[in-house]
């Protein structure tokens, strides 16, 4: 809303927000992955840093040439998840993430990879962060997986952020 100021030549802008920005739920989660290459533990993808250069030590990385590699964060409670942000590796190999699926749900069947699909990653440019909103708006779940179907695949994630609707936590 704007209103004219009779004593000045500028306008005053008032902005009203409903609530506060939602926190990144992944920061308080526990991460795991199908395998780990060297020092690149699953927890590196939920450390709050979007540093996209693998050699800086802030990205997760599965073993190379794996069949159906996956990464998962356990949010500790079920939430109505509205979006997932993924930061891709920036120093090479951006295409490795092409075809990955974001899956959300409350089941650990097949390591959580059988949970419903939220979205598919067609391509994220090197070093970029893309936001994915679930098909249909939102999904309920405790586990957020990134699953890369296929043979001879490698999954590298430099940051995964998970956001939920305010006040929508469910007990298990």
N, C-alpha and C positions, 0 to 999 in steps of 0.2 A: 504494500500500500504506500502511496506517496501523497504528500500534501504540501501545498505551497507555504513557504516561510515568508511572512510579511516583512521581516526585518533583515532578511539576507537574500542573496542572489542564488543560493544553492537550494537543492531540495533534500529533504531528509527521507531516507528509505527505511522502512520498518519491515523486517522479515520475521515471520513467525514459523517456528518449526514444531512439529508434533513430536515430542520426546527428544531423545538424544540419539546420536549415531549408534547403530548396533555394533556390539563387539564381534571380533573374529573368534568364533567358538573353537576353531582348530587349535588355537594357542594353548588351551587348557586340556587338549585331548592327548591321547597316546597313539603314536603311529607305529606301524609295522609294515613290512613288505615281503614279497616272495623270496627274495635273496638280497644280499648286499655286496656291492663291489667296494673293496678297500675301506675307506673311512666314511663312506657316503650312506650313513644310517638313515632310516625312514624319518626319524625325528628332525632331520635337517630341513625337511619340507614344511615344517610347522614351527620354525624358530622366529618367525616375524620378520625375516629379511628377504627381500626380493632380489638379492644379489644373484645374477644369472650366470656367472662364470663358475663353472664346476671346480676349477682349480683354486678358487677362493675358499672352498670348503663348506659352502652353505646350501648344497643341493643333495638330494637323495639320488641313489643310483642302484638299480638292480644289476645282477650279473649280466654279462653280454650274451647275446644269442640264446635267450631263454624262450621257452614256450609259455605263452599266456602270462607274462609278468603282471604283478598287481602291487598296489600300494593302498593302505587303509589307515584312516584315523577313526579312533573310538572316541566319541564325544562324551562318553560316560552317562549320558541321558539321551532320551529321544527328543528331538526338536522338529518343528515345522521349518524345514530348510527352504529358503527362498533363492539363494544364489551361492555359487561356488566360483572362486577366482583361482586361476591356475597360471603360474609363471613358468615359462619354458626356458630351457637352457639357452644362453646367449652366445657362447663361444664356439659352438659347432652343433651339428646334428639336430637341428630344429625339427626335421621331418620325422624323427623317431617317435614323436608324440602323436603323429597323424593316425587317426582311427581309434584313439583311446576312448573309453566310455566312462562316464561318471555314473556310479551306481549308488543309490541311497536306500537304506532300510534298516530293519532291526534283526536280521538273520545273519548268522555266521556260516550258513551252509555254503560250501565251496569257497570258504574264506571271505564271504560277503559278496562274492562276484555274481551270485544269483539274485541279488536284490534288484528291484526295478531300476531301469535306466532313467536317469535324469536328463542326460544330454550326451551327445557325441562330439568329440573334438575332431574337426576336419583338418585344421591347421592353426598353429599359433606361431607367429613370426619369432625368429630368434630373439631371446631376451625380453619378450613382451608378456604382459599379463592380460589375459582375457577373462571376462566375466560370463559365466554360463547360468542361465535361469532355466529351471526344470521345465520340460514340456508340461503344460497344464498349470504352471504357476509356482507350485511348491510341492514338496514331498516330506513325509514324516520319516524320521530315521535317526538312529544312534550311530550307525556306521556309514562313512563316506569312502567309497572305493574309487580308485582310478585303475581301470582294467584295460590291458592292451592285448586283445586277442590275436593269436597267430604264432607262427614259429619264427625262431631267430630274431626275437624282439628284445629291446632294451628300454627300460623305463627310467627316465631321469626327470625329476621334479625339483624346481628351485624354490617354489612356494605354493602352498595350497591354503586357501582361506575359505572358511565356511560361515555363512551368515543365515540367521533365522529370523522369523517373525518375532517381534517383541512379546514377551509373556506367554510363549507357546512351548514350554517344556513339559514333557510328559514323564510320569514315573514308569519304571519298568516293572 
